[in-house]
Amino acid sequence: MADTVVVTGTFTDSRTIRLDREVTAPKGPVRLTVEPIAMAPKRQSLWEFLDQLRTDQAARGHVPRTAEEIQKSIKEERDSWDY
């Protein structure tokens, strides 16, 4: 039996894995075990995070409230207080 080879890779779609390095093995059937690798999140600055957040929100169709809408909401909340 041939030696076991451990190599990492990345799914490019539900049926394709791009290996991180070439594997030299004889042609024929193989057994593949998929084990997700926990990766550390990419460090980004606050500005990069906020820029990405706005981009993601826009892609979802999110429209932020206007300053007037926020002030109206604050006024309505304060008007509801019993003091």
PyMOL Python script that loads the backbone (N, CA, C, O; Angstrom):
from pymol import cmd

cmd.read_pdbstr("""\
ATOM      1  N   MET A   1       0.842  -1.185   0.000  1.00  0.00           N
ATOM      2  CA  MET A   1       0.000   0.000   0.000  1.00  0.00           C
ATOM      3  C   MET A   1       0.883   1.244   0.000  1.00  0.00           C
ATOM      4  O   MET A   1       1.911   1.279   0.677  1.00  0.00           O
ATOM      5  N   ALA A   2       0.489   2.252  -0.751  1.00  0.00           N
ATOM      6  CA  ALA A   2       1.261   3.492  -0.869  1.00  0.00           C
ATOM      7  C   ALA A   2       1.159   4.315   0.402  1.00  0.00           C
ATOM      8  O   ALA A   2       0.229   4.147   1.192  1.00  0.00           O
ATOM      9  N   ASP A   3       2.129   5.211   0.593  1.00  0.00           N
ATOM     10  CA  ASP A   3       2.123   6.093   1.760  1.00  0.00           C
ATOM     11  C   ASP A   3       0.971   7.077   1.685  1.00  0.00           C
ATOM     12  O   ASP A   3       0.547   7.478   0.602  1.00  0.00           O
ATOM     13  N   THR A   4       0.470   7.458   2.852  1.00  0.00           N
ATOM     14  CA  THR A   4      -0.580   8.461   2.934  1.00  0.00           C
ATOM     15  C   THR A   4       0.037   9.840   2.716  1.00  0.00           C
ATOM     16  O   THR A   4       1.116  10.136   3.229  1.00  0.00           O
ATOM     17  N   VAL A   5      -0.650  10.665   1.960  1.00  0.00           N
ATOM     18  CA  VAL A   5      -0.199  12.031   1.693  1.00  0.00           C
ATOM     19  C   VAL A   5      -1.235  12.980   2.265  1.00  0.00           C
ATOM     20  O   VAL A   5      -2.428  12.839   1.998  1.00  0.00           O
ATOM     21  N   VAL A   6      -0.784  13.939   3.045  1.00  0.00           N
ATOM     22  CA  VAL A   6      -1.680  14.962   3.586  1.00  0.00           C
ATOM     23  C   VAL A   6      -1.349  16.267   2.883  1.00  0.00           C
ATOM     24  O   VAL A   6      -0.205  16.722   2.898  1.00  0.00           O
ATOM     25  N   VAL A   7      -2.355  16.861   2.272  1.00  0.00           N
ATOM     26  CA  VAL A   7      -2.176  18.126   1.568  1.00  0.00           C
ATOM     27  C   VAL A   7      -3.420  18.975   1.803  1.00  0.00           C
ATOM     28  O   VAL A   7      -4.530  18.451   1.887  1.00  0.00           O
ATOM     29  N   THR A   8      -3.232  20.271   1.907  1.00  0.00           N
ATOM     30  CA  THR A   8      -4.374  21.170   2.079  1.00  0.00           C
ATOM     31  C   THR A   8      -4.821  21.684   0.722  1.00  0.00           C
ATOM     32  O   THR A   8      -4.081  21.617  -0.260  1.00  0.00           O
ATOM     33  N   GLY A   9      -6.028  22.190   0.684  1.00  0.00           N
ATOM     34  CA  GLY A   9      -6.578  22.727  -0.555  1.00  0.00           C
ATOM     35  C   GLY A   9      -7.785  23.589  -0.256  1.00  0.00           C
ATOM     36  O   GLY A   9      -8.128  23.817   0.904  1.00  0.00           O
ATOM     37  N   THR A  10      -8.423  24.064  -1.301  1.00  0.00           N
ATOM     38  CA  THR A  10      -9.577  24.950  -1.174  1.00  0.00           C
ATOM     39  C   THR A  10     -10.656  24.510  -2.147  1.00  0.00           C
ATOM     40  O   THR A  10     -10.374  24.262  -3.320  1.00  0.00           O
ATOM     41  N   PHE A  11     -11.896  24.413  -1.667  1.00  0.00           N
ATOM     42  CA  PHE A  11     -13.015  24.125  -2.563  1.00  0.00           C
ATOM     43  C   PHE A  11     -13.217  25.310  -3.494  1.00  0.00           C
ATOM     44  O   PHE A  11     -13.288  26.451  -3.038  1.00  0.00           O
ATOM     45  N   THR A  12     -13.308  25.055  -4.776  1.00  0.00           N
ATOM     46  CA  THR A  12     -13.630  26.121  -5.727  1.00  0.00           C
ATOM     47  C   THR A  12     -15.099  26.067  -6.104  1.00  0.00           C
ATOM     48  O   THR A  12     -15.669  27.069  -6.539  1.00  0.00           O
ATOM     49  N   ASP A  13     -15.713  24.910  -5.941  1.00  0.00           N
ATOM     50  CA  ASP A  13     -17.156  24.729  -6.055  1.00  0.00           C
ATOM     51  C   ASP A  13     -17.481  23.447  -5.302  1.00  0.00           C
ATOM     52  O   ASP A  13     -16.614  22.906  -4.617  1.00  0.00           O
ATOM     53  N   SER A  14     -18.705  22.950  -5.411  1.00  0.00           N
ATOM     54  CA  SER A  14     -19.110  21.807  -4.595  1.00  0.00           C
ATOM     55  C   SER A  14     -18.442  20.496  -5.007  1.00  0.00           C
ATOM     56  O   SER A  14     -18.563  19.501  -4.292  1.00  0.00           O
ATOM     57  N   ARG A  15     -17.741  20.469  -6.141  1.00  0.00           N
ATOM     58  CA  ARG A  15     -17.118  19.225  -6.601  1.00  0.00           C
ATOM     59  C   ARG A  15     -15.628  19.352  -6.910  1.00  0.00           C
ATOM     60  O   ARG A  15     -14.998  18.363  -7.286  1.00  0.00           O
ATOM     61  N   THR A  16     -15.061  20.522  -6.763  1.00  0.00           N
ATOM     62  CA  THR A  16     -13.672  20.734  -7.168  1.00  0.00           C
ATOM     63  C   THR A  16     -12.854  21.283  -6.008  1.00  0.00           C
ATOM     64  O   THR A  16     -13.272  22.214  -5.320  1.00  0.00           O
ATOM     65  N   ILE A  17     -11.675  20.687  -5.803  1.00  0.00           N
ATOM     66  CA  ILE A  17     -10.753  21.158  -4.778  1.00  0.00           C
ATOM     67  C   ILE A  17      -9.442  21.536  -5.453  1.00  0.00           C
ATOM     68  O   ILE A  17      -8.864  20.736  -6.188  1.00  0.00           O
ATOM     69  N   ARG A  18      -8.977  22.745  -5.207  1.00  0.00           N
ATOM     70  CA  ARG A  18      -7.672  23.181  -5.724  1.00  0.00           C
ATOM     71  C   ARG A  18      -6.645  22.909  -4.621  1.00  0.00           C
ATOM     72  O   ARG A  18      -6.690  23.508  -3.547  1.00  0.00           O
ATOM     73  N   LEU A  19      -5.709  21.978  -4.918  1.00  0.00           N
ATOM     74  CA  LEU A  19      -4.699  21.611  -3.936  1.00  0.00           C
ATOM     75  C   LEU A  19      -3.635  22.693  -3.831  1.00  0.00           C
ATOM     76  O   LEU A  19      -3.329  23.383  -4.804  1.00  0.00           O
ATOM     77  N   ASP A  20      -3.074  22.828  -2.621  1.00  0.00           N
ATOM     78  CA  ASP A  20      -2.051  23.840  -2.386  1.00  0.00           C
ATOM     79  C   ASP A  20      -0.685  23.436  -2.934  1.00  0.00           C
ATOM     80  O   ASP A  20       0.209  24.272  -3.065  1.00  0.00           O
ATOM     81  N   ARG A  21      -0.527  22.164  -3.251  1.00  0.00           N
ATOM     82  CA  ARG A  21       0.732  21.704  -3.853  1.00  0.00           C
ATOM     83  C   ARG A  21       0.444  20.477  -4.705  1.00  0.00           C
ATOM     84  O   ARG A  21      -0.608  19.849  -4.586  1.00  0.00           O
ATOM     85  N   GLU A  22       1.382  20.157  -5.548  1.00  0.00           N
ATOM     86  CA  GLU A  22       1.242  18.992  -6.413  1.00  0.00           C
ATOM     87  C   GLU A  22       1.406  17.722  -5.587  1.00  0.00           C
ATOM     88  O   GLU A  22       2.221  17.667  -4.666  1.00  0.00           O
ATOM     89  N   VAL A  23       0.627  16.709  -5.925  1.00  0.00           N
ATOM     90  CA  VAL A  23       0.720  15.421  -5.250  1.00  0.00           C
ATOM     91  C   VAL A  23       1.174  14.387  -6.276  1.00  0.00           C
ATOM     92  O   VAL A  23       0.539  14.197  -7.313  1.00  0.00           O
ATOM     93  N   THR A  24       2.269  13.735  -5.969  1.00  0.00           N
ATOM     94  CA  THR A  24       2.741  12.682  -6.863  1.00  0.00           C
ATOM     95  C   THR A  24       2.253  11.351  -6.303  1.00  0.00           C
ATOM     96  O   THR A  24       2.693  10.917  -5.239  1.00  0.00           O
ATOM     97  N   ALA A  25       1.366  10.724  -7.008  1.00  0.00           N
ATOM     98  CA  ALA A  25       0.799   9.440  -6.604  1.00  0.00           C
ATOM     99  C   ALA A  25       0.445   8.675  -7.869  1.00  0.00           C
ATOM    100  O   ALA A  25       0.182   9.280  -8.909  1.00  0.00           O
ATOM    101  N   PRO A  26       0.436   7.362  -7.789  1.00  0.00           N
ATOM    102  CA  PRO A  26       0.060   6.586  -8.964  1.00  0.00           C
ATOM    103  C   PRO A  26      -1.399   6.839  -9.327  1.00  0.00           C
ATOM    104  O   PRO A  26      -2.228   7.128  -8.464  1.00  0.00           O
ATOM    105  N   LYS A  27      -1.697   6.725 -10.619  1.00  0.00           N
ATOM    106  CA  LYS A  27      -3.077   6.911 -11.067  1.00  0.00           C
ATOM    107  C   LYS A  27      -3.945   5.804 -10.494  1.00  0.00           C
ATOM    108  O   LYS A  27      -3.502   4.671 -10.307  1.00  0.00           O
ATOM    109  N   GLY A  28      -5.175   6.157 -10.223  1.00  0.00           N
ATOM    110  CA  GLY A  28      -6.118   5.179  -9.698  1.00  0.00           C
ATOM    111  C   GLY A  28      -6.963   5.779  -8.597  1.00  0.00           C
ATOM    112  O   GLY A  28      -6.845   6.964  -8.285  1.00  0.00           O
ATOM    113  N   PRO A  29      -7.806   4.968  -8.016  1.00  0.00           N
ATOM    114  CA  PRO A  29      -8.718   5.456  -6.980  1.00  0.00           C
ATOM    115  C   PRO A  29      -7.963   5.912  -5.730  1.00  0.00           C
ATOM    116  O   PRO A  29      -6.906   5.377  -5.395  1.00  0.00           O
ATOM    117  N   VAL A  30      -8.517   6.891  -5.062  1.00  0.00           N
ATOM    118  CA  VAL A  30      -7.969   7.384  -3.797  1.00  0.00           C
ATOM    119  C   VAL A  30      -9.114   7.578  -2.818  1.00  0.00           C
ATOM    120  O   VAL A  30     -10.277   7.652  -3.216  1.00  0.00           O
ATOM    121  N   ARG A  31      -8.786   7.658  -1.552  1.00  0.00           N
ATOM    122  CA  ARG A  31      -9.779   7.976  -0.529  1.00  0.00           C
ATOM    123  C   ARG A  31      -9.495   9.398  -0.066  1.00  0.00           C
ATOM    124  O   ARG A  31      -8.362   9.739   0.272  1.00  0.00           O
ATOM    125  N   LEU A  32     -10.527  10.213  -0.055  1.00  0.00           N
ATOM    126  CA  LEU A  32     -10.377  11.617   0.312  1.00  0.00           C
ATOM    127  C   LEU A  32     -11.194  11.887   1.559  1.00  0.00           C
ATOM    128  O   LEU A  32     -12.390  11.598   1.599  1.00  0.00           O
ATOM    129  N   THR A  33     -10.557  12.436   2.573  1.00  0.00           N
ATOM    130  CA  THR A  33     -11.245  12.848   3.789  1.00  0.00           C
ATOM    131  C   THR A  33     -11.197  14.366   3.847  1.00  0.00           C
ATOM    132  O   THR A  33     -10.118  14.956   3.788  1.00  0.00           O
ATOM    133  N   VAL A  34     -12.363  15.007   3.964  1.00  0.00           N
ATOM    134  CA  VAL A  34     -12.418  16.470   3.994  1.00  0.00           C
ATOM    135  C   VAL A  34     -12.565  16.915   5.440  1.00  0.00           C
ATOM    136  O   VAL A  34     -13.488  16.499   6.140  1.00  0.00           O
ATOM    137  N   GLU A  35     -11.643  17.767   5.878  1.00  0.00           N
ATOM    138  CA  GLU A  35     -11.647  18.292   7.231  1.00  0.00           C
ATOM    139  C   GLU A  35     -11.489  19.805   7.139  1.00  0.00           C
ATOM    140  O   GLU A  35     -10.426  20.289   6.750  1.00  0.00           O
ATOM    141  N   PRO A  36     -12.530  20.561   7.491  1.00  0.00           N
ATOM    142  CA  PRO A  36     -12.407  22.018   7.427  1.00  0.00           C
ATOM    143  C   PRO A  36     -11.284  22.505   8.336  1.00  0.00           C
ATOM    144  O   PRO A  36     -11.079  21.972   9.426  1.00  0.00           O
ATOM    145  N   ILE A  37     -10.573  23.504   7.884  1.00  0.00           N
ATOM    146  CA  ILE A  37      -9.480  24.098   8.653  1.00  0.00           C
ATOM    147  C   ILE A  37      -9.946  25.464   9.144  1.00  0.00           C
ATOM    148  O   ILE A  37     -10.328  26.328   8.354  1.00  0.00           O
ATOM    149  N   ALA A  38      -9.907  25.639  10.445  1.00  0.00           N
ATOM    150  CA  ALA A  38     -10.263  26.944  11.013  1.00  0.00           C
ATOM    151  C   ALA A  38      -9.127  27.907  10.710  1.00  0.00           C
ATOM    152  O   ALA A  38      -7.980  27.682  11.095  1.00  0.00           O
ATOM    153  N   MET A  39      -9.463  28.970  10.022  1.00  0.00           N
ATOM    154  CA  MET A  39      -8.454  29.965   9.670  1.00  0.00           C
ATOM    155  C   MET A  39      -8.666  31.212  10.511  1.00  0.00           C
ATOM    156  O   MET A  39      -9.799  31.612  10.781  1.00  0.00           O
ATOM    157  N   ALA A  40      -7.580  31.809  10.912  1.00  0.00           N
ATOM    158  CA  ALA A  40      -7.660  33.064  11.659  1.00  0.00           C
ATOM    159  C   ALA A  40      -8.229  34.138  10.738  1.00  0.00           C
ATOM    160  O   ALA A  40      -7.825  34.239   9.580  1.00  0.00           O
ATOM    161  N   PRO A  41      -9.157  34.935  11.242  1.00  0.00           N
ATOM    162  CA  PRO A  41      -9.704  35.991  10.398  1.00  0.00           C
ATOM    163  C   PRO A  41      -8.616  36.989  10.002  1.00  0.00           C
ATOM    164  O   PRO A  41      -7.691  37.266  10.766  1.00  0.00           O
ATOM    165  N   LYS A  42      -8.754  37.510   8.807  1.00  0.00           N
ATOM    166  CA  LYS A  42      -7.791  38.497   8.312  1.00  0.00           C
ATOM    167  C   LYS A  42      -7.890  39.760   9.170  1.00  0.00           C
ATOM    168  O   LYS A  42      -8.980  40.287   9.396  1.00  0.00           O
ATOM    169  N   ARG A  43      -6.762  40.226   9.632  1.00  0.00           N
ATOM    170  CA  ARG A  43      -6.739  41.457  10.414  1.00  0.00           C
ATOM    171  C   ARG A  43      -6.953  42.642   9.472  1.00  0.00           C
ATOM    172  O   ARG A  43      -6.306  42.748   8.430  1.00  0.00           O
ATOM    173  N   GLN A  44      -7.854  43.515   9.851  1.00  0.00           N
ATOM    174  CA  GLN A  44      -8.081  44.708   9.046  1.00  0.00           C
ATOM    175  C   GLN A  44      -8.258  45.896   9.966  1.00  0.00           C
ATOM    176  O   GLN A  44      -8.660  45.765  11.123  1.00  0.00           O
ATOM    177  N   SER A  45      -7.950  47.042   9.426  1.00  0.00           N
ATOM    178  CA  SER A  45      -8.091  48.263  10.218  1.00  0.00           C
ATOM    179  C   SER A  45      -9.577  48.583  10.382  1.00  0.00           C
ATOM    180  O   SER A  45     -10.430  48.017   9.698  1.00  0.00           O
ATOM    181  N   LEU A  46      -9.860  49.488  11.287  1.00  0.00           N
ATOM    182  CA  LEU A  46     -11.238  49.911  11.499  1.00  0.00           C
ATOM    183  C   LEU A  46     -11.831  50.466  10.205  1.00  0.00           C
ATOM    184  O   LEU A  46     -12.989  50.198   9.884  1.00  0.00           O
ATOM    185  N   TRP A  47     -11.047  51.229   9.476  1.00  0.00           N
ATOM    186  CA  TRP A  47     -11.548  51.849   8.243  1.00  0.00           C
ATOM    187  C   TRP A  47     -11.837  50.788   7.181  1.00  0.00           C
ATOM    188  O   TRP A  47     -12.822  50.887   6.450  1.00  0.00           O
ATOM    189  N   GLU A  48     -10.965  49.764   7.101  1.00  0.00           N
ATOM    190  CA  GLU A  48     -11.211  48.677   6.148  1.00  0.00           C
ATOM    191  C   GLU A  48     -12.483  47.917   6.524  1.00  0.00           C
ATOM    192  O   GLU A  48     -13.280  47.557   5.658  1.00  0.00           O
ATOM    193  N   PHE A  49     -12.667  47.675   7.842  1.00  0.00           N
ATOM    194  CA  PHE A  49     -13.870  46.992   8.311  1.00  0.00           C
ATOM    195  C   PHE A  49     -15.125  47.787   7.966  1.00  0.00           C
ATOM    196  O   PHE A  49     -16.087  47.232   7.435  1.00  0.00           O
ATOM    197  N   LEU A  50     -15.118  49.082   8.266  1.00  0.00           N
ATOM    198  CA  LEU A  50     -16.289  49.914   7.988  1.00  0.00           C
ATOM    199  C   LEU A  50     -16.587  49.983   6.497  1.00  0.00           C
ATOM    200  O   LEU A  50     -17.748  49.948   6.091  1.00  0.00           O
ATOM    201  N   ASP A  51     -15.546  50.081   5.685  1.00  0.00           N
ATOM    202  CA  ASP A  51     -15.731  50.102   4.238  1.00  0.00           C
ATOM    203  C   ASP A  51     -16.355  48.788   3.762  1.00  0.00           C
ATOM    204  O   ASP A  51     -17.274  48.800   2.943  1.00  0.00           O
ATOM    205  N   GLN A  52     -15.858  47.653   4.273  1.00  0.00           N
ATOM    206  CA  GLN A  52     -16.418  46.360   3.898  1.00  0.00           C
ATOM    207  C   GLN A  52     -17.858  46.225   4.381  1.00  0.00           C
ATOM    208  O   GLN A  52     -18.706  45.691   3.666  1.00  0.00           O
ATOM    209  N   LEU A  53     -18.137  46.707   5.589  1.00  0.00           N
ATOM    210  CA  LEU A  53     -19.497  46.668   6.136  1.00  0.00           C
ATOM    211  C   LEU A  53     -20.462  47.438   5.242  1.00  0.00           C
ATOM    212  O   LEU A  53     -21.545  46.947   4.926  1.00  0.00           O
ATOM    213  N   ARG A  54     -20.073  48.639   4.838  1.00  0.00           N
ATOM    214  CA  ARG A  54     -20.940  49.442   3.962  1.00  0.00           C
ATOM    215  C   ARG A  54     -21.146  48.766   2.609  1.00  0.00           C
ATOM    216  O   ARG A  54     -22.246  48.792   2.058  1.00  0.00           O
ATOM    217  N   THR A  55     -20.089  48.165   2.079  1.00  0.00           N
ATOM    218  CA  THR A  55     -20.193  47.461   0.803  1.00  0.00           C
ATOM    219  C   THR A  55     -21.148  46.276   0.921  1.00  0.00           C
ATOM    220  O   THR A  55     -21.995  46.067   0.052  1.00  0.00           O
ATOM    221  N   ASP A  56     -21.008  45.503   1.997  1.00  0.00           N
ATOM    222  CA  ASP A  56     -21.890  44.348   2.208  1.00  0.00           C
ATOM    223  C   ASP A  56     -23.339  44.781   2.395  1.00  0.00           C
ATOM    224  O   ASP A  56     -24.252  44.151   1.861  1.00  0.00           O
ATOM    225  N   GLN A  57     -23.552  45.853   3.152  1.00  0.00           N
ATOM    226  CA  GLN A  57     -24.911  46.345   3.371  1.00  0.00           C
ATOM    227  C   GLN A  57     -25.535  46.817   2.058  1.00  0.00           C
ATOM    228  O   GLN A  57     -26.700  46.527   1.784  1.00  0.00           O
ATOM    229  N   ALA A  58     -24.775  47.534   1.257  1.00  0.00           N
ATOM    230  CA  ALA A  58     -25.293  48.015  -0.032  1.00  0.00           C
ATOM    231  C   ALA A  58     -25.647  46.837  -0.935  1.00  0.00           C
ATOM    232  O   ALA A  58     -26.643  46.885  -1.656  1.00  0.00           O
ATOM    233  N   ALA A  59     -24.836  45.779  -0.900  1.00  0.00           N
ATOM    234  CA  ALA A  59     -25.103  44.601  -1.729  1.00  0.00           C
ATOM    235  C   ALA A  59     -26.406  43.920  -1.298  1.00  0.00           C
ATOM    236  O   ALA A  59     -27.088  43.307  -2.119  1.00  0.00           O
ATOM    237  N   ARG A  60     -26.751  44.028  -0.004  1.00  0.00           N
ATOM    238  CA  ARG A  60     -28.001  43.447   0.499  1.00  0.00           C
ATOM    239  C   ARG A  60     -29.192  44.389   0.292  1.00  0.00           C
ATOM    240  O   ARG A  60     -30.332  44.025   0.581  1.00  0.00           O
ATOM    241  N   GLY A  61     -28.925  45.590  -0.204  1.00  0.00           N
ATOM    242  CA  GLY A  61     -30.005  46.544  -0.432  1.00  0.00           C
ATOM    243  C   GLY A  61     -30.334  47.393   0.789  1.00  0.00           C
ATOM    244  O   GLY A  61     -31.365  48.064   0.817  1.00  0.00           O
ATOM    245  N   HIS A  62     -29.475  47.369   1.792  1.00  0.00           N
ATOM    246  CA  HIS A  62     -29.716  48.166   3.002  1.00  0.00           C
ATOM    247  C   HIS A  62     -29.592  49.656   2.689  1.00  0.00           C
ATOM    248  O   HIS A  62     -28.640  50.091   2.041  1.00  0.00           O
ATOM    249  N   VAL A  63     -30.566  50.425   3.158  1.00  0.00           N
ATOM    250  CA  VAL A  63     -30.517  51.880   3.016  1.00  0.00           C
ATOM    251  C   VAL A  63     -30.491  52.452   4.426  1.00  0.00           C
ATOM    252  O   VAL A  63     -31.467  52.298   5.159  1.00  0.00           O
ATOM    253  N   PRO A  64     -29.404  53.108   4.831  1.00  0.00           N
ATOM    254  CA  PRO A  64     -29.327  53.636   6.199  1.00  0.00           C
ATOM    255  C   PRO A  64     -30.334  54.758   6.419  1.00  0.00           C
ATOM    256  O   PRO A  64     -30.744  55.444   5.483  1.00  0.00           O
ATOM    257  N   ARG A  65     -30.719  54.926   7.676  1.00  0.00           N
ATOM    258  CA  ARG A  65     -31.656  55.996   8.011  1.00  0.00           C
ATOM    259  C   ARG A  65     -30.992  57.358   7.813  1.00  0.00           C
ATOM    260  O   ARG A  65     -29.781  57.508   7.976  1.00  0.00           O
ATOM    261  N   THR A  66     -31.805  58.333   7.460  1.00  0.00           N
ATOM    262  CA  THR A  66     -31.293  59.693   7.314  1.00  0.00           C
ATOM    263  C   THR A  66     -31.170  60.331   8.691  1.00  0.00           C
ATOM    264  O   THR A  66     -31.719  59.826   9.670  1.00  0.00           O
ATOM    265  N   ALA A  67     -30.448  61.441   8.759  1.00  0.00           N
ATOM    266  CA  ALA A  67     -30.313  62.161  10.024  1.00  0.00           C
ATOM    267  C   ALA A  67     -31.682  62.591  10.542  1.00  0.00           C
ATOM    268  O   ALA A  67     -31.934  62.557  11.747  1.00  0.00           O
ATOM    269  N   GLU A  68     -32.565  62.995   9.630  1.00  0.00           N
ATOM    270  CA  GLU A  68     -33.909  63.421  10.027  1.00  0.00           C
ATOM    271  C   GLU A  68     -34.692  62.260  10.629  1.00  0.00           C
ATOM    272  O   GLU A  68     -35.396  62.439  11.623  1.00  0.00           O
ATOM    273  N   GLU A  69     -34.576  61.067  10.035  1.00  0.00           N
ATOM    274  CA  GLU A  69     -35.274  59.888  10.562  1.00  0.00           C
ATOM    275  C   GLU A  69     -34.764  59.530  11.954  1.00  0.00           C
ATOM    276  O   GLU A  69     -35.544  59.147  12.826  1.00  0.00           O
ATOM    277  N   ILE A  70     -33.479  59.651  12.156  1.00  0.00           N
ATOM    278  CA  ILE A  70     -32.891  59.346  13.456  1.00  0.00           C
ATOM    279  C   ILE A  70     -33.364  60.352  14.496  1.00  0.00           C
ATOM    280  O   ILE A  70     -33.749  59.968  15.601  1.00  0.00           O
ATOM    281  N   GLN A  71     -33.336  61.646  14.149  1.00  0.00           N
ATOM    282  CA  GLN A  71     -33.790  62.681  15.088  1.00  0.00           C
ATOM    283  C   GLN A  71     -35.265  62.498  15.436  1.00  0.00           C
ATOM    284  O   GLN A  71     -35.660  62.678  16.588  1.00  0.00           O
ATOM    285  N   LYS A  72     -36.077  62.142  14.446  1.00  0.00           N
ATOM    286  CA  LYS A  72     -37.504  61.897  14.689  1.00  0.00           C
ATOM    287  C   LYS A  72     -37.685  60.737  15.650  1.00  0.00           C
ATOM    288  O   LYS A  72     -38.512  60.810  16.559  1.00  0.00           O
ATOM    289  N   SER A  73     -36.923  59.668  15.461  1.00  0.00           N
ATOM    290  CA  SER A  73     -37.004  58.496  16.331  1.00  0.00           C
ATOM    291  C   SER A  73     -36.599  58.845  17.760  1.00  0.00           C
ATOM    292  O   SER A  73     -37.240  58.410  18.716  1.00  0.00           O
ATOM    293  N   ILE A  74     -35.535  59.629  17.901  1.00  0.00           N
ATOM    294  CA  ILE A  74     -35.087  60.051  19.232  1.00  0.00           C
ATOM    295  C   ILE A  74     -36.151  60.908  19.901  1.00  0.00           C
ATOM    296  O   ILE A  74     -36.441  60.724  21.083  1.00  0.00           O
ATOM    297  N   LYS A  75     -36.737  61.843  19.155  1.00  0.00           N
ATOM    298  CA  LYS A  75     -37.782  62.712  19.715  1.00  0.00           C
ATOM    299  C   LYS A  75     -38.978  61.891  20.160  1.00  0.00           C
ATOM    300  O   LYS A  75     -39.510  62.111  21.248  1.00  0.00           O
ATOM    301  N   GLU A  76     -39.414  60.933  19.319  1.00  0.00           N
ATOM    302  CA  GLU A  76     -40.560  60.084  19.679  1.00  0.00           C
ATOM    303  C   GLU A  76     -40.263  59.276  20.944  1.00  0.00           C
ATOM    304  O   GLU A  76     -41.131  59.120  21.803  1.00  0.00           O
ATOM    305  N   GLU A  77     -39.053  58.770  21.054  1.00  0.00           N
ATOM    306  CA  GLU A  77     -38.684  58.003  22.245  1.00  0.00           C
ATOM    307  C   GLU A  77     -38.708  58.896  23.476  1.00  0.00           C
ATOM    308  O   GLU A  77     -39.269  58.518  24.505  1.00  0.00           O
ATOM    309  N   ARG A  78     -38.108  60.071  23.380  1.00  0.00           N
ATOM    310  CA  ARG A  78     -38.072  60.987  24.542  1.00  0.00           C
ATOM    311  C   ARG A  78     -39.480  61.470  24.921  1.00  0.00           C
ATOM    312  O   ARG A  78     -39.787  61.654  26.099  1.00  0.00           O
ATOM    313  N   ASP A  79     -40.325  61.672  23.908  1.00  0.00           N
ATOM    314  CA  ASP A  79     -41.690  62.117  24.186  1.00  0.00           C
ATOM    315  C   ASP A  79     -42.494  61.035  24.904  1.00  0.00           C
ATOM    316  O   ASP A  79     -43.492  61.342  25.555  1.00  0.00           O
ATOM    317  N   SER A  80     -42.080  59.791  24.798  1.00  0.00           N
ATOM    318  CA  SER A  80     -42.825  58.691  25.440  1.00  0.00           C
ATOM    319  C   SER A  80     -42.436  58.503  26.907  1.00  0.00           C
ATOM    320  O   SER A  80     -43.077  57.733  27.623  1.00  0.00           O
ATOM    321  N   TRP A  81     -41.402  59.195  27.353  1.00  0.00           N
ATOM    322  CA  TRP A  81     -40.946  59.038  28.734  1.00  0.00           C
ATOM    323  C   TRP A  81     -41.906  59.743  29.699  1.00  0.00           C
ATOM    324  O   TRP A  81     -42.415  60.824  29.404  1.00  0.00           O
ATOM    325  N   ASP A  82     -42.139  59.129  30.826  1.00  0.00           N
ATOM    326  CA  ASP A  82     -42.946  59.752  31.879  1.00  0.00           C
ATOM    327  C   ASP A  82     -41.999  60.333  32.918  1.00  0.00           C
ATOM    328  O   ASP A  82     -41.379  59.595  33.684  1.00  0.00           O
ATOM    329  N   TYR A  83     -41.890  61.654  32.941  1.00  0.00           N
ATOM    330  CA  TYR A  83     -41.038  62.305  33.940  1.00  0.00           C
ATOM    331  C   TYR A  83     -41.627  63.615  34.358  1.00  0.00           C
ATOM    332  O   TYR A  83     -41.052  64.312  35.194  1.00  0.00           O
TER     333      TYR A  83
END
""", "prot")
cmd.dss("prot")
cmd.show_as("cartoon", "prot")
cmd.util.cbc("prot")
cmd.orient("prot")
